[in-house]
Amino acid sequence: MAIYVLVHGAWHTGDLFEPVADFIRAKGHTVYCPTIAGNNPGDPRTSGLDAAISSIVKYLEDNDLSDVILLGHSYGGMVITGVADRAAARLRRLIYWNAFVPNDGECLNDMVPPHYIALFDSIASQSQDNGVAMPFPIWRDAFINDGSLEEAESTYGKLNVHPYATFTDAISLETNPAEMQIAKSYINCTEDTALPQSLGWHPRLSEKLGLFRLVQVSGSHELCFTGPERLAVAIMDAGRD
């Protein structure tokens, strides 16, 4: 049986991955759902990308985890790339679920369309701690477009303010993802419109992995809420030997 560590995306916490994790555990696997530094309740929203990456490296070390299948969702792709660069010996496979794939020197904002950058720049400039909240219209129509209004409203209430520095900080890597000597998979939700289709997740970002396994599944950017069992099956398919 495998060991999975599921790393959430922006505005989320690890707890929100638990419904997905339960389906994977039911198949006999071990699953951990940490919360990235900067996303815990009470964390300073001034926290940056290096602290985020370091927090997951420390989580692996503190729990003495090895042979790990490490998944990152969305912004979590930035984090797991940094973790793989620093702690490759603890990892068995990387899984990117509709996630950003950075090369050395890139930041998350380098991979999003200009209208998102303008929006989040504006939100961050009006906050006291450089945090950005998710506007509900974007959540409803772009992120969780396969859910009902009730699902959109109830899940929106579980989101938190995200540290914007993690979007603007450039990542520092010794090795770019395509050259990393570790197995890689990419899960692509085919109805994901969190990024516009002209600047979509796959193949624009997935191909930066070099050799990788592609798993496609119907659903939105927030399939963890709208179809946790379906996402769990995709994760196990992506993580198999």
N, C-alpha and C positions, 0 to 999 in steps of 0.2 A: 504494500500500500504506500501511497505517496504522501509527502508533506507539502501542503500549499500555504503560501502566505499571500493574502489578498490585500493589495494596497489601493485605497480609494482615490477618487478624484477630488477636484476643487469643490469647496462648499460642503463636503461630506465628512463623516467620521467613520472609523472602522466598524462601529456598531451597525451601520446601515448595510453592511455586507453580510450580516449574520443570517438572514433568510436564505441567501445563496449558499453560504457555508454549511448550513444544516443539511441541505440536499447532498452536498459533497461528502459530508461526514457520514451520512446514511449509507454511503457506498463503501465505507470502511477507511476512508482517508482521514488524515489529521489536517485541520485547517485553523490558521491564525488570522485575525483581522485587526491589525494594529491601527492606531490613529497617528497620522503624520504630525510632527511638531509644527505648531502654528494653527492646527485645526482642533486641538483639544479645547473644551470649554475653559476659559480663563487664560489660554495662551496669548501672548502679545501678538497682535496682527502685524507687527513690524518684522516678524520672523522671515528669513529668506530661504533660498533654495538649498544652500549648503547645510543649514540646520535641519531642513526637511530630510535630505538624503542621510545625514548623519544619524538622525533619529531611527531610521529603519535599519541601518547598519548596526546600531547599538541594540535594537530589538532582537536581531538575529543572534548577536553575541550574548546578550543577557539570557536568552532562552536556549543557548547552545544549539542552534538549529543548523543543520547541514543537509546536503542533498535536497535542497528546497526548490520547489517550483514557485517562482515569484511572479505574481500577476500585478500589473499596473493598469488602472483605468484612467483614461483621459490625461489630466495633469499628472496622475500617478506614473505615466510613462517617463516623464522627466526624472522622477524619483528613482524608479527601478533601474534606469540606465546608469545613474550615478552609483547606485548600490552595486550593480554588476561590475562597474569599473573599480570599485574599492574592495569588494568582498566576493570575487568570482569563485573562490574555492568553496564557498558555502552553497553555491547554486547549482542546480541540475538543468533548469530551463527557465527562460524568460517568456512570459505571455503578456502581450500588449492587447488590451481590449479597447478598441477605438481610442487609442492613446497616442500621445505625441512621442515622436522618436527624434531626439536631438543628436546632432553631432557636436564635437568640441567647439565651444564658443557661441553656441546658439542658445537663445532663450525661448520660452514658450511663445511669447508675442511675435517672434520671427515666423511662426507657423500658422498664425491666425489672420483673417482678413482685416483690413484697416478699420472697418466700422466697429469691430469688437474692441480694438485698441483705443479708438476715440471714446467709446462708451465707458470702458473701465478706467481709462485715464481720468475722465470726468468724475466718475464715482469716487475714485481714490482721492482725488484732489479735494473733495468735499468732506472726507472723513478725517477724524482726528489722529488716526493711527495707520493710515495707508491701507486700510481694509476695503474690500469690495464685496458688496452684496449682490446676489443674483436677482435681476429684475424678473418679476413674475411672468410678464408676457413672453420673454425669451425662454424661461423654464417651460411654460405651457406649450408653446408652438414649435420650439426648436429642440428642446432636450427630452421632453416626455410626451412627444406628439402621438404616441400609440396608447396613451392612458386616457381615462375619463377625466372630466373636470374635477370630480371628487378626488380621484387619485392624485391629480396634479396639485390640488390645494392641500391635501393631507401631507404629501411628501415635501412640499415646499416649506411647510412648518418645521421640518426636521433639519433644514439646511442651516449653515452658519456663515458668518462673514469670513471671507478668505483673505489671507495675507498677500497683497498684490505684488510684493517684492519677489515672490516665487514665480511670477509671470515675467518679470523684467530682468531678473538675474540670469546672466549667462552661465551655462554649465561648463565645468572644467573636467575634461576627460583625458586619460592617457591613451585610451583606445576607443574609436568610434564603434557604434553598434555592429556595423557590417563586418568589422574585423574581429569582433569578440569571439573567442573560442568557446562558445556556449550555445546550446540549442535554443532556438527562438520560434515563437508562434505569434500569429496575429489573428485576433477575433474581430470580425467586421460585422456589425449590426447593419443590415441592409436598408433599414428605414431611419438610420441616424442622420438627422439634419442639424445637429449642433454646429457643425461646420457646413457651409454651403456646398452643394454637390460639385460645383466647379473647383472647389478647393477641399475636396473630401479627404477622409481618413485613408482609404484604400483605393488605389495603389500609391497615392502621392506620398504618404508617410510610411506605410508598411514596407515599401521597396527600399527604404533606407536601412533595413535590417540585413540586407544581403540575402543569404539563404534562410528561408523561414517556412513554417507550415501555416497555411491559411485555413481558417475555419470561419465559415459564413453562417449567420443565423438571423432570422427575421426578428426585428425589434428596433427600438429607439436607443438613444444614448443612455437612457436610464432603465434598461432591461432588468437591472437588479431589483427594481420596484415592480415593474409591470409583468415580468416573466422570470422570477428567480429560478425556477426549476429548469426552464429552457436555457438560461444562462449557465447554470451549473453543469448541464450536459455539455454545452459548448466548451466550458473550461476544462472538463475532464477529457474531452476529445483533443483539445489543444495541448494538454499536459501529458498525454499517454506516451509511452516509449515507442 
